Amino acid sequence: MLTKIAFLGAGSSVFVRNVLGDTMLHDCFEELEYALYDIDAVRAEESRMMLEAMNHKYRGGKVTIKTYIGLDALGEALQGADFVINAIQVGGYEPCTVTDFEIPKKYGLRQTIADTLGVGGIFRALRTIPVMETFAQYVEKYCPNALFLNYTNPMAILTGYMLRYTNVNLVGLCHSVQVAVPKLLAGLGMEYDDRIQWKIAGINHMAWLLEVSKDGKDLYPEIKRRSLEQGAPADDRVRHEIMHKFGYYVTESSEHNAEYMPYFIKARNPELIERFNIPLDEYPRRCVRHIEEWAEMRDKLIHSQDLDHEQSKEYAAYIMESIVTNKAFKFGGNVLNKGLIPNLPYDACVEVPCISDASGVTPCYVGNLPEQCAALNRTNINVQQLTILAAHTKKKEDVYHAAMLDPHTAAELTMDEIISMCDDLFEAHKDWLPEYK
């Protein structure tokens, strides 16, 4: 049976290798067709050449791999797709990501990643949602039964918008859930194996490790003891501080969570940056590093005739396999909160355990989070919900509200400063946001 996978944003070559390379290792996909879609013909072709090298090694060249460039080719790329994977970045590192950092910096607002929350996350969402809406229109027309796997950030805002305002069958995926416990234990010198069980739920990038045990024994007391006695790993001090103050470890990295709360990046307390080892302006540095690394590895990847691949940590291939084979697979997914976590707002985008099989994706009921964890989630959900509203209404006033309610932004700037900063960002991003009034 043929399985067609359309990959939107196929110029993301390393991620293409991880996700589509994984599917080549799964024997359940008897025949595979990859539709690589991008607006950059060069990067899409590089991804195709790289995949052909893996195709030669693992599939004897039997996988069909085609590239599709630009809006005119989108319908053909999606035609009859069983699965659609989204990994786009609208506006790129330059100019948009740089702008998202530099303009807030003029107001004294510093960020680390700026792709999920804060003013950077808000404007990233506003320029991405129109493209997502276009994708939705084409998916509904050309592959209405396809499962859409969204990897693009800001996850909760984009997934929440798509599930609220389109008819696309969509679930949001992020690798922070599956790597959280191994990262936590490794940092404390504790072994991770398949005897360890854990339960995680909340919102994307701020989901909570509610339970962690080995052979039925609660590991949290030992985790907290080691964290206090040994000290947190240098690159994870923020999450350990959150764990000790609020009781639970959070999924996404310390550099991310430093900007989701009002406690860590403070102009009047600059010593916190060193104390918690917070990497300000980390995402621009990371972008430059990735560009340099790709330049170094490019020739090896795209010109190899026999490219090795190891199964990645991403969920996508396992989910697609479970649907094709009707063998259930459990994963952390982003869906609308239809009573799954009662003490978070209804219809907010939540990250909860989900089960996939031939019937699709079924989210699992979690129940109430510890109230302090739910309260922290709600401070982020406020921003997410208002940004979703702004993307729908195209009103600047709704964007101002979202930014004014962002925990880190509100802790640093006045309301007038926030509005002025947003106006500066609208002006800088006017080619991507022409409709806002």
Contacts in CASP RR format, 6 or more apart in sequence:
PFRMAT RR
TARGET T0000
AUTHOR 0000-0000-0000
METHOD contacts of the structure
MODEL  1
MLTKIAFLGAGSSVFVRNVLGDTMLHDCFEELEYALYDIDAVRAEESRMM
LEAMNHKYRGGKVTIKTYIGLDALGEALQGADFVINAIQVGGYEPCTVTD
FEIPKKYGLRQTIADTLGVGGIFRALRTIPVMETFAQYVEKYCPNALFLN
YTNPMAILTGYMLRYTNVNLVGLCHSVQVAVPKLLAGLGMEYDDRIQWKI
AGINHMAWLLEVSKDGKDLYPEIKRRSLEQGAPADDRVRHEIMHKFGYYV
TESSEHNAEYMPYFIKARNPELIERFNIPLDEYPRRCVRHIEEWAEMRDK
LIHSQDLDHEQSKEYAAYIMESIVTNKAFKFGGNVLNKGLIPNLPYDACV
EVPCISDASGVTPCYVGNLPEQCAALNRTNINVQQLTILAAHTKKKEDVY
HAAMLDPHTAAELTMDEIISMCDDLFEAHKDWLPEYK
1 30 0 8 1.000
1 31 0 8 1.000
1 324 0 8 1.000
2 30 0 8 1.000
2 31 0 8 1.000
2 32 0 8 1.000
2 33 0 8 1.000
3 23 0 8 1.000
3 29 0 8 1.000
3 30 0 8 1.000
3 31 0 8 1.000
3 32 0 8 1.000
3 33 0 8 1.000
3 82 0 8 1.000
3 83 0 8 1.000
3 320 0 8 1.000
3 324 0 8 1.000
4 32 0 8 1.000
4 33 0 8 1.000
4 34 0 8 1.000
4 35 0 8 1.000
4 80 0 8 1.000
4 81 0 8 1.000
4 82 0 8 1.000
4 83 0 8 1.000
5 20 0 8 1.000
5 23 0 8 1.000
5 32 0 8 1.000
5 33 0 8 1.000
5 34 0 8 1.000
5 35 0 8 1.000
5 81 0 8 1.000
5 82 0 8 1.000
5 83 0 8 1.000
5 84 0 8 1.000
5 85 0 8 1.000
5 320 0 8 1.000
6 34 0 8 1.000
6 35 0 8 1.000
6 37 0 8 1.000
6 77 0 8 1.000
6 78 0 8 1.000
6 81 0 8 1.000
6 83 0 8 1.000
6 84 0 8 1.000
6 85 0 8 1.000
6 143 0 8 1.000
6 146 0 8 1.000
7 16 0 8 1.000
7 19 0 8 1.000
7 20 0 8 1.000
7 34 0 8 1.000
7 35 0 8 1.000
7 36 0 8 1.000
7 37 0 8 1.000
7 84 0 8 1.000
7 85 0 8 1.000
7 87 0 8 1.000
8 37 0 8 1.000
8 38 0 8 1.000
8 77 0 8 1.000
8 84 0 8 1.000
8 85 0 8 1.000
8 86 0 8 1.000
8 87 0 8 1.000
8 88 0 8 1.000
8 135 0 8 1.000
9 37 0 8 1.000
9 38 0 8 1.000
9 86 0 8 1.000
9 87 0 8 1.000
9 88 0 8 1.000
10 16 0 8 1.000
10 36 0 8 1.000
10 37 0 8 1.000
10 38 0 8 1.000
10 43 0 8 1.000
10 44 0 8 1.000
10 47 0 8 1.000
10 48 0 8 1.000
10 67 0 8 1.000
11 36 0 8 1.000
11 38 0 8 1.000
11 40 0 8 1.000
11 43 0 8 1.000
11 44 0 8 1.000
11 46 0 8 1.000
11 47 0 8 1.000
12 47 0 8 1.000
12 87 0 8 1.000
12 89 0 8 1.000
13 43 0 8 1.000
13 46 0 8 1.000
13 47 0 8 1.000
13 50 0 8 1.000
13 294 0 8 1.000
13 301 0 8 1.000
14 290 0 8 1.000
14 294 0 8 1.000
15 87 0 8 1.000
15 151 0 8 1.000
16 36 0 8 1.000
16 47 0 8 1.000
16 50 0 8 1.000
16 51 0 8 1.000
16 87 0 8 1.000
17 47 0 8 1.000
17 50 0 8 1.000
17 51 0 8 1.000
17 54 0 8 1.000
17 301 0 8 1.000
17 309 0 8 1.000
18 312 0 8 1.000
18 314 0 8 1.000
19 85 0 8 1.000
19 87 0 8 1.000
19 312 0 8 1.000
19 314 0 8 1.000
19 316 0 8 1.000
19 317 0 8 1.000
20 34 0 8 1.000
20 51 0 8 1.000
21 51 0 8 1.000
21 54 0 8 1.000
21 58 0 8 1.000
21 309 0 8 1.000
21 312 0 8 1.000
21 317 0 8 1.000
22 309 0 8 1.000
22 311 0 8 1.000
22 312 0 8 1.000
22 314 0 8 1.000
22 316 0 8 1.000
22 317 0 8 1.000
23 29 0 8 1.000
23 32 0 8 1.000
23 316 0 8 1.000
23 317 0 8 1.000
23 320 0 8 1.000
24 32 0 8 1.000
24 54 0 8 1.000
24 55 0 8 1.000
24 58 0 8 1.000
24 59 0 8 1.000
24 63 0 8 1.000
24 309 0 8 1.000
25 58 0 8 1.000
25 309 0 8 1.000
25 311 0 8 1.000
25 317 0 8 1.000
26 317 0 8 1.000
26 320 0 8 1.000
26 321 0 8 1.000
28 321 0 8 1.000
28 324 0 8 1.000
28 325 0 8 1.000
29 320 0 8 1.000
29 321 0 8 1.000
29 324 0 8 1.000
31 62 0 8 1.000
32 59 0 8 1.000
32 62 0 8 1.000
32 63 0 8 1.000
32 64 0 8 1.000
33 63 0 8 1.000
33 64 0 8 1.000
33 65 0 8 1.000
33 66 0 8 1.000
34 51 0 8 1.000
34 63 0 8 1.000
34 64 0 8 1.000
34 65 0 8 1.000
34 66 0 8 1.000
35 66 0 8 1.000
35 68 0 8 1.000
35 76 0 8 1.000
35 77 0 8 1.000
35 78 0 8 1.000
35 81 0 8 1.000
36 44 0 8 1.000
36 47 0 8 1.000
36 48 0 8 1.000
36 51 0 8 1.000
36 65 0 8 1.000
36 66 0 8 1.000
36 67 0 8 1.000
36 68 0 8 1.000
36 77 0 8 1.000
37 44 0 8 1.000
37 67 0 8 1.000
37 68 0 8 1.000
37 69 0 8 1.000
37 70 0 8 1.000
37 73 0 8 1.000
37 74 0 8 1.000
37 77 0 8 1.000
37 78 0 8 1.000
38 44 0 8 1.000
38 47 0 8 1.000
38 67 0 8 1.000
38 68 0 8 1.000
38 69 0 8 1.000
38 70 0 8 1.000
39 69 0 8 1.000
39 70 0 8 1.000
40 69 0 8 1.000
41 67 0 8 1.000
41 69 0 8 1.000
44 67 0 8 1.000
44 68 0 8 1.000
44 69 0 8 1.000
45 67 0 8 1.000
46 298 0 8 1.000
46 301 0 8 1.000
46 302 0 8 1.000
47 67 0 8 1.000
48 65 0 8 1.000
48 66 0 8 1.000
48 67 0 8 1.000
49 302 0 8 1.000
49 303 0 8 1.000
50 301 0 8 1.000
50 302 0 8 1.000
50 304 0 8 1.000
50 307 0 8 1.000
51 63 0 8 1.000
51 65 0 8 1.000
52 61 0 8 1.000
52 65 0 8 1.000
53 301 0 8 1.000
53 302 0 8 1.000
53 303 0 8 1.000
53 304 0 8 1.000
53 305 0 8 1.000
53 306 0 8 1.000
53 307 0 8 1.000
54 307 0 8 1.000
54 309 0 8 1.000
55 61 0 8 1.000
55 62 0 8 1.000
55 63 0 8 1.000
55 65 0 8 1.000
56 305 0 8 1.000
56 306 0 8 1.000
56 307 0 8 1.000
57 306 0 8 1.000
57 307 0 8 1.000
57 308 0 8 1.000
57 309 0 8 1.000
58 309 0 8 1.000
66 77 0 8 1.000
68 74 0 8 1.000
68 75 0 8 1.000
68 76 0 8 1.000
68 77 0 8 1.000
71 134 0 8 1.000
74 134 0 8 1.000
74 135 0 8 1.000
74 138 0 8 1.000
75 138 0 8 1.000
75 141 0 8 1.000
75 142 0 8 1.000
78 84 0 8 1.000
78 138 0 8 1.000
78 139 0 8 1.000
78 142 0 8 1.000
78 143 0 8 1.000
78 146 0 8 1.000
79 142 0 8 1.000
79 143 0 8 1.000
80 142 0 8 1.000
80 143 0 8 1.000
80 146 0 8 1.000
81 142 0 8 1.000
81 143 0 8 1.000
81 146 0 8 1.000
82 143 0 8 1.000
82 145 0 8 1.000
82 146 0 8 1.000
82 147 0 8 1.000
82 320 0 8 1.000
83 146 0 8 1.000
83 147 0 8 1.000
83 148 0 8 1.000
83 149 0 8 1.000
83 316 0 8 1.000
83 320 0 8 1.000
84 135 0 8 1.000
84 139 0 8 1.000
84 143 0 8 1.000
84 146 0 8 1.000
84 147 0 8 1.000
84 148 0 8 1.000
84 149 0 8 1.000
85 149 0 8 1.000
85 151 0 8 1.000
85 316 0 8 1.000
86 132 0 8 1.000
86 135 0 8 1.000
86 148 0 8 1.000
86 149 0 8 1.000
86 150 0 8 1.000
86 151 0 8 1.000
86 152 0 8 1.000
87 151 0 8 1.000
87 152 0 8 1.000
88 128 0 8 1.000
88 131 0 8 1.000
88 152 0 8 1.000
89 152 0 8 1.000
90 96 0 8 1.000
90 124 0 8 1.000
90 127 0 8 1.000
90 128 0 8 1.000
90 131 0 8 1.000
90 432 0 8 1.000
91 97 0 8 1.000
91 127 0 8 1.000
91 432 0 8 1.000
93 284 0 8 1.000
93 287 0 8 1.000
93 288 0 8 1.000
93 291 0 8 1.000
95 428 0 8 1.000
96 123 0 8 1.000
96 124 0 8 1.000
96 127 0 8 1.000
96 429 0 8 1.000
96 432 0 8 1.000
97 114 0 8 1.000
97 283 0 8 1.000
97 284 0 8 1.000
97 287 0 8 1.000
98 284 0 8 1.000
99 425 0 8 1.000
99 428 0 8 1.000
99 429 0 8 1.000
100 111 0 8 1.000
100 114 0 8 1.000
100 119 0 8 1.000
100 120 0 8 1.000
100 121 0 8 1.000
100 123 0 8 1.000
100 124 0 8 1.000
100 425 0 8 1.000
101 111 0 8 1.000
101 114 0 8 1.000
101 120 0 8 1.000
101 281 0 8 1.000
101 283 0 8 1.000
101 284 0 8 1.000
103 421 0 8 1.000
103 424 0 8 1.000
103 425 0 8 1.000
103 428 0 8 1.000
104 110 0 8 1.000
104 111 0 8 1.000
104 114 0 8 1.000
104 119 0 8 1.000
104 120 0 8 1.000
104 421 0 8 1.000
104 425 0 8 1.000
106 421 0 8 1.000
106 424 0 8 1.000
107 413 0 8 1.000
107 417 0 8 1.000
107 420 0 8 1.000
107 421 0 8 1.000
108 267 0 8 1.000
108 412 0 8 1.000
108 413 0 8 1.000
109 119 0 8 1.000
109 408 0 8 1.000
109 409 0 8 1.000
109 412 0 8 1.000
109 413 0 8 1.000
109 421 0 8 1.000
110 265 0 8 1.000
110 267 0 8 1.000
110 280 0 8 1.000
110 281 0 8 1.000
111 118 0 8 1.000
111 119 0 8 1.000
111 120 0 8 1.000
111 259 0 8 1.000
111 265 0 8 1.000
111 280 0 8 1.000
111 281 0 8 1.000
111 283 0 8 1.000
111 408 0 8 1.000
112 255 0 8 1.000
112 256 0 8 1.000
112 258 0 8 1.000
112 259 0 8 1.000
112 265 0 8 1.000
112 278 0 8 1.000
112 279 0 8 1.000
112 280 0 8 1.000
112 281 0 8 1.000
112 282 0 8 1.000
112 283 0 8 1.000
113 255 0 8 1.000
113 256 0 8 1.000
113 259 0 8 1.000
113 282 0 8 1.000
113 283 0 8 1.000
114 120 0 8 1.000
114 121 0 8 1.000
114 124 0 8 1.000
114 259 0 8 1.000
114 283 0 8 1.000
115 121 0 8 1.000
115 124 0 8 1.000
115 153 0 8 1.000
115 154 0 8 1.000
115 283 0 8 1.000
116 153 0 8 1.000
116 154 0 8 1.000
116 155 0 8 1.000
116 156 0 8 1.000
116 204 0 8 1.000
116 205 0 8 1.000
116 252 0 8 1.000
116 256 0 8 1.000
116 260 0 8 1.000
117 154 0 8 1.000
117 205 0 8 1.000
117 259 0 8 1.000
117 260 0 8 1.000
117 380 0 8 1.000
117 383 0 8 1.000
117 384 0 8 1.000
117 406 0 8 1.000
117 408 0 8 1.000
118 259 0 8 1.000
118 383 0 8 1.000
118 403 0 8 1.000
118 406 0 8 1.000
118 408 0 8 1.000
118 409 0 8 1.000
119 403 0 8 1.000
119 406 0 8 1.000
119 409 0 8 1.000
119 418 0 8 1.000
119 421 0 8 1.000
119 422 0 8 1.000
119 425 0 8 1.000
121 153 0 8 1.000
121 154 0 8 1.000
121 157 0 8 1.000
121 387 0 8 1.000
122 383 0 8 1.000
122 387 0 8 1.000
122 390 0 8 1.000
122 399 0 8 1.000
122 402 0 8 1.000
122 403 0 8 1.000
122 406 0 8 1.000
123 425 0 8 1.000
123 429 0 8 1.000
123 433 0 8 1.000
124 153 0 8 1.000
124 154 0 8 1.000
125 154 0 8 1.000
125 157 0 8 1.000
125 158 0 8 1.000
125 161 0 8 1.000
125 387 0 8 1.000
125 391 0 8 1.000
126 387 0 8 1.000
126 390 0 8 1.000
126 391 0 8 1.000
126 399 0 8 1.000
126 429 0 8 1.000
126 432 0 8 1.000
126 433 0 8 1.000
126 436 0 8 1.000
127 429 0 8 1.000
127 432 0 8 1.000
127 433 0 8 1.000
128 152 0 8 1.000
128 154 0 8 1.000
128 158 0 8 1.000
129 157 0 8 1.000
129 158 0 8 1.000
129 161 0 8 1.000
129 391 0 8 1.000
132 152 0 8 1.000
132 158 0 8 1.000
132 161 0 8 1.000
132 162 0 8 1.000
133 165 0 8 1.000
133 166 0 8 1.000
135 148 0 8 1.000
135 168 0 8 1.000
136 162 0 8 1.000
136 166 0 8 1.000
136 167 0 8 1.000
136 168 0 8 1.000
139 146 0 8 1.000
139 148 0 8 1.000
139 168 0 8 1.000
140 166 0 8 1.000
140 167 0 8 1.000
140 168 0 8 1.000
144 167 0 8 1.000
145 169 0 8 1.000
146 169 0 8 1.000
147 169 0 8 1.000
147 170 0 8 1.000
147 171 0 8 1.000
147 319 0 8 1.000
147 320 0 8 1.000
147 323 0 8 1.000
147 360 0 8 1.000
147 361 0 8 1.000
148 162 0 8 1.000
148 168 0 8 1.000
148 169 0 8 1.000
148 170 0 8 1.000
148 171 0 8 1.000
149 170 0 8 1.000
149 171 0 8 1.000
149 172 0 8 1.000
149 173 0 8 1.000
149 316 0 8 1.000
149 319 0 8 1.000
150 158 0 8 1.000
150 159 0 8 1.000
150 162 0 8 1.000
150 170 0 8 1.000
150 171 0 8 1.000
150 172 0 8 1.000
150 173 0 8 1.000
150 334 0 8 1.000
151 172 0 8 1.000
151 173 0 8 1.000
151 174 0 8 1.000
151 316 0 8 1.000
152 158 0 8 1.000
154 384 0 8 1.000
154 387 0 8 1.000
155 172 0 8 1.000
155 174 0 8 1.000
155 204 0 8 1.000
155 205 0 8 1.000
155 334 0 8 1.000
155 349 0 8 1.000
156 203 0 8 1.000
156 204 0 8 1.000
156 205 0 8 1.000
156 334 0 8 1.000
156 348 0 8 1.000
156 349 0 8 1.000
156 351 0 8 1.000
156 380 0 8 1.000
156 381 0 8 1.000
156 384 0 8 1.000
157 349 0 8 1.000
157 384 0 8 1.000
157 387 0 8 1.000
157 388 0 8 1.000
157 391 0 8 1.000
159 170 0 8 1.000
159 171 0 8 1.000
159 172 0 8 1.000
159 204 0 8 1.000
159 334 0 8 1.000
159 335 0 8 1.000
159 349 0 8 1.000
160 334 0 8 1.000
160 336 0 8 1.000
160 349 0 8 1.000
160 384 0 8 1.000
160 388 0 8 1.000
161 388 0 8 1.000
161 391 0 8 1.000
161 392 0 8 1.000
162 168 0 8 1.000
162 170 0 8 1.000
163 170 0 8 1.000
163 335 0 8 1.000
163 336 0 8 1.000
163 349 0 8 1.000
164 336 0 8 1.000
164 347 0 8 1.000
164 388 0 8 1.000
165 392 0 8 1.000
169 360 0 8 1.000
171 319 0 8 1.000
171 333 0 8 1.000
171 334 0 8 1.000
171 335 0 8 1.000
171 354 0 8 1.000
171 361 0 8 1.000
172 204 0 8 1.000
172 333 0 8 1.000
172 334 0 8 1.000
172 335 0 8 1.000
173 314 0 8 1.000
173 315 0 8 1.000
173 316 0 8 1.000
173 319 0 8 1.000
173 331 0 8 1.000
173 332 0 8 1.000
173 333 0 8 1.000
173 334 0 8 1.000
174 204 0 8 1.000
174 205 0 8 1.000
174 252 0 8 1.000
174 333 0 8 1.000
174 334 0 8 1.000
174 351 0 8 1.000
175 313 0 8 1.000
175 314 0 8 1.000
175 315 0 8 1.000
176 204 0 8 1.000
176 205 0 8 1.000
176 207 0 8 1.000
176 251 0 8 1.000
176 252 0 8 1.000
176 253 0 8 1.000
177 200 0 8 1.000
177 207 0 8 1.000
177 251 0 8 1.000
177 331 0 8 1.000
177 332 0 8 1.000
177 333 0 8 1.000
177 351 0 8 1.000
178 313 0 8 1.000
178 315 0 8 1.000
178 331 0 8 1.000
178 332 0 8 1.000
179 313 0 8 1.000
180 198 0 8 1.000
180 200 0 8 1.000
180 207 0 8 1.000
180 209 0 8 1.000
180 249 0 8 1.000
180 250 0 8 1.000
180 251 0 8 1.000
180 252 0 8 1.000
181 192 0 8 1.000
181 196 0 8 1.000
181 198 0 8 1.000
181 209 0 8 1.000
181 212 0 8 1.000
182 192 0 8 1.000
183 236 0 8 1.000
184 209 0 8 1.000
184 212 0 8 1.000
184 223 0 8 1.000
184 236 0 8 1.000
184 239 0 8 1.000
184 249 0 8 1.000
185 191 0 8 1.000
185 192 0 8 1.000
185 196 0 8 1.000
185 219 0 8 1.000
185 223 0 8 1.000
186 192 0 8 1.000
187 233 0 8 1.000
187 236 0 8 1.000
188 223 0 8 1.000
188 226 0 8 1.000
188 227 0 8 1.000
188 230 0 8 1.000
188 233 0 8 1.000
189 226 0 8 1.000
190 219 0 8 1.000
190 222 0 8 1.000
190 223 0 8 1.000
190 226 0 8 1.000
195 214 0 8 1.000
195 215 0 8 1.000
196 212 0 8 1.000
196 213 0 8 1.000
196 214 0 8 1.000
196 219 0 8 1.000
197 211 0 8 1.000
197 212 0 8 1.000
197 213 0 8 1.000
197 214 0 8 1.000
197 216 0 8 1.000
198 209 0 8 1.000
198 211 0 8 1.000
198 212 0 8 1.000
198 213 0 8 1.000
199 209 0 8 1.000
199 210 0 8 1.000
199 211 0 8 1.000
199 212 0 8 1.000
199 353 0 8 1.000
200 207 0 8 1.000
200 208 0 8 1.000
200 209 0 8 1.000
200 210 0 8 1.000
200 251 0 8 1.000
200 332 0 8 1.000
200 351 0 8 1.000
200 353 0 8 1.000
201 207 0 8 1.000
201 208 0 8 1.000
201 210 0 8 1.000
201 341 0 8 1.000
201 350 0 8 1.000
201 351 0 8 1.000
201 352 0 8 1.000
201 353 0 8 1.000
201 366 0 8 1.000
201 369 0 8 1.000
202 208 0 8 1.000
202 341 0 8 1.000
202 344 0 8 1.000
202 350 0 8 1.000
202 351 0 8 1.000
202 352 0 8 1.000
202 366 0 8 1.000
202 369 0 8 1.000
202 373 0 8 1.000
202 377 0 8 1.000
203 344 0 8 1.000
203 348 0 8 1.000
203 349 0 8 1.000
203 350 0 8 1.000
203 351 0 8 1.000
203 377 0 8 1.000
203 380 0 8 1.000
203 381 0 8 1.000
203 384 0 8 1.000
204 252 0 8 1.000
204 334 0 8 1.000
204 349 0 8 1.000
204 351 0 8 1.000
205 251 0 8 1.000
205 252 0 8 1.000
205 256 0 8 1.000
205 257 0 8 1.000
205 260 0 8 1.000
206 250 0 8 1.000
206 251 0 8 1.000
206 252 0 8 1.000
206 257 0 8 1.000
206 260 0 8 1.000
206 376 0 8 1.000
206 377 0 8 1.000
206 380 0 8 1.000
207 250 0 8 1.000
207 251 0 8 1.000
207 252 0 8 1.000
207 351 0 8 1.000
208 248 0 8 1.000
208 249 0 8 1.000
208 250 0 8 1.000
208 251 0 8 1.000
208 369 0 8 1.000
208 370 0 8 1.000
208 373 0 8 1.000
209 248 0 8 1.000
209 249 0 8 1.000
209 250 0 8 1.000
209 251 0 8 1.000
210 248 0 8 1.000
210 369 0 8 1.000
210 370 0 8 1.000
211 218 0 8 1.000
212 218 0 8 1.000
212 219 0 8 1.000
212 220 0 8 1.000
212 223 0 8 1.000
213 219 0 8 1.000
223 243 0 8 1.000
223 249 0 8 1.000
224 243 0 8 1.000
224 244 0 8 1.000
227 240 0 8 1.000
227 243 0 8 1.000
227 244 0 8 1.000
228 244 0 8 1.000
231 240 0 8 1.000
232 239 0 8 1.000
232 240 0 8 1.000
232 241 0 8 1.000
233 240 0 8 1.000
234 277 0 8 1.000
235 253 0 8 1.000
235 254 0 8 1.000
235 277 0 8 1.000
236 253 0 8 1.000
236 254 0 8 1.000
237 254 0 8 1.000
237 275 0 8 1.000
237 276 0 8 1.000
237 277 0 8 1.000
238 254 0 8 1.000
238 255 0 8 1.000
238 257 0 8 1.000
238 258 0 8 1.000
238 264 0 8 1.000
238 276 0 8 1.000
238 278 0 8 1.000
239 249 0 8 1.000
239 250 0 8 1.000
239 253 0 8 1.000
239 254 0 8 1.000
239 257 0 8 1.000
240 249 0 8 1.000
241 276 0 8 1.000
242 248 0 8 1.000
242 249 0 8 1.000
242 250 0 8 1.000
242 257 0 8 1.000
242 261 0 8 1.000
243 249 0 8 1.000
243 250 0 8 1.000
246 372 0 8 1.000
246 373 0 8 1.000
246 376 0 8 1.000
247 370 0 8 1.000
247 372 0 8 1.000
248 370 0 8 1.000
248 373 0 8 1.000
250 257 0 8 1.000
251 351 0 8 1.000
254 276 0 8 1.000
254 277 0 8 1.000
254 278 0 8 1.000
255 278 0 8 1.000
255 279 0 8 1.000
255 282 0 8 1.000
258 264 0 8 1.000
258 265 0 8 1.000
258 276 0 8 1.000
258 278 0 8 1.000
259 265 0 8 1.000
259 408 0 8 1.000
260 380 0 8 1.000
260 407 0 8 1.000
260 408 0 8 1.000
261 376 0 8 1.000
261 379 0 8 1.000
261 407 0 8 1.000
261 408 0 8 1.000
262 407 0 8 1.000
262 408 0 8 1.000
262 410 0 8 1.000
262 411 0 8 1.000
263 272 0 8 1.000
264 272 0 8 1.000
264 276 0 8 1.000
264 278 0 8 1.000
265 272 0 8 1.000
265 273 0 8 1.000
265 278 0 8 1.000
265 280 0 8 1.000
265 408 0 8 1.000
265 412 0 8 1.000
266 272 0 8 1.000
266 411 0 8 1.000
266 412 0 8 1.000
267 412 0 8 1.000
272 278 0 8 1.000
273 280 0 8 1.000
279 285 0 8 1.000
301 307 0 8 1.000
311 317 0 8 1.000
315 331 0 8 1.000
315 332 0 8 1.000
315 333 0 8 1.000
318 329 0 8 1.000
318 331 0 8 1.000
319 329 0 8 1.000
319 331 0 8 1.000
319 356 0 8 1.000
319 361 0 8 1.000
321 327 0 8 1.000
321 329 0 8 1.000
322 328 0 8 1.000
322 329 0 8 1.000
322 356 0 8 1.000
322 357 0 8 1.000
322 358 0 8 1.000
323 356 0 8 1.000
323 357 0 8 1.000
323 358 0 8 1.000
323 360 0 8 1.000
324 358 0 8 1.000
325 358 0 8 1.000
326 357 0 8 1.000
326 358 0 8 1.000
327 357 0 8 1.000
328 355 0 8 1.000
328 356 0 8 1.000
328 357 0 8 1.000
329 355 0 8 1.000
329 356 0 8 1.000
329 357 0 8 1.000
330 353 0 8 1.000
330 354 0 8 1.000
330 355 0 8 1.000
331 353 0 8 1.000
331 354 0 8 1.000
331 356 0 8 1.000
332 351 0 8 1.000
332 352 0 8 1.000
332 353 0 8 1.000
332 354 0 8 1.000
333 351 0 8 1.000
333 352 0 8 1.000
333 353 0 8 1.000
333 354 0 8 1.000
333 361 0 8 1.000
333 363 0 8 1.000
334 349 0 8 1.000
334 350 0 8 1.000
334 351 0 8 1.000
335 349 0 8 1.000
335 350 0 8 1.000
335 352 0 8 1.000
335 354 0 8 1.000
335 361 0 8 1.000
335 363 0 8 1.000
336 347 0 8 1.000
336 348 0 8 1.000
336 349 0 8 1.000
336 350 0 8 1.000
337 344 0 8 1.000
337 345 0 8 1.000
337 346 0 8 1.000
337 347 0 8 1.000
337 348 0 8 1.000
337 349 0 8 1.000
337 350 0 8 1.000
338 346 0 8 1.000
338 347 0 8 1.000
338 363 0 8 1.000
339 346 0 8 1.000
339 365 0 8 1.000
340 350 0 8 1.000
340 352 0 8 1.000
340 363 0 8 1.000
340 364 0 8 1.000
340 365 0 8 1.000
340 366 0 8 1.000
340 367 0 8 1.000
341 350 0 8 1.000
341 352 0 8 1.000
341 366 0 8 1.000
341 367 0 8 1.000
341 368 0 8 1.000
341 369 0 8 1.000
341 374 0 8 1.000
342 367 0 8 1.000
342 368 0 8 1.000
343 367 0 8 1.000
343 368 0 8 1.000
343 369 0 8 1.000
343 371 0 8 1.000
343 374 0 8 1.000
344 350 0 8 1.000
344 369 0 8 1.000
344 374 0 8 1.000
344 377 0 8 1.000
344 378 0 8 1.000
344 381 0 8 1.000
345 378 0 8 1.000
345 381 0 8 1.000
345 385 0 8 1.000
348 381 0 8 1.000
348 384 0 8 1.000
348 385 0 8 1.000
349 384 0 8 1.000
352 363 0 8 1.000
352 364 0 8 1.000
352 366 0 8 1.000
353 363 0 8 1.000
353 364 0 8 1.000
353 366 0 8 1.000
354 361 0 8 1.000
354 362 0 8 1.000
354 363 0 8 1.000
354 364 0 8 1.000
355 361 0 8 1.000
355 362 0 8 1.000
355 364 0 8 1.000
356 362 0 8 1.000
368 374 0 8 1.000
369 377 0 8 1.000
379 405 0 8 1.000
379 407 0 8 1.000
380 407 0 8 1.000
382 402 0 8 1.000
382 405 0 8 1.000
383 402 0 8 1.000
383 403 0 8 1.000
383 405 0 8 1.000
383 406 0 8 1.000
383 407 0 8 1.000
386 398 0 8 1.000
386 401 0 8 1.000
386 402 0 8 1.000
386 405 0 8 1.000
387 399 0 8 1.000
387 402 0 8 1.000
389 398 0 8 1.000
389 402 0 8 1.000
390 396 0 8 1.000
390 398 0 8 1.000
390 399 0 8 1.000
390 401 0 8 1.000
390 402 0 8 1.000
394 435 0 8 1.000
394 436 0 8 1.000
394 437 0 8 1.000
395 436 0 8 1.000
395 437 0 8 1.000
396 422 0 8 1.000
396 423 0 8 1.000
396 426 0 8 1.000
396 436 0 8 1.000
396 437 0 8 1.000
399 422 0 8 1.000
399 426 0 8 1.000
399 436 0 8 1.000
400 418 0 8 1.000
400 419 0 8 1.000
400 422 0 8 1.000
403 409 0 8 1.000
403 418 0 8 1.000
403 419 0 8 1.000
403 421 0 8 1.000
403 422 0 8 1.000
404 410 0 8 1.000
404 415 0 8 1.000
404 418 0 8 1.000
404 419 0 8 1.000
409 418 0 8 1.000
410 418 0 8 1.000
413 421 0 8 1.000
426 433 0 8 1.000
426 436 0 8 1.000
END
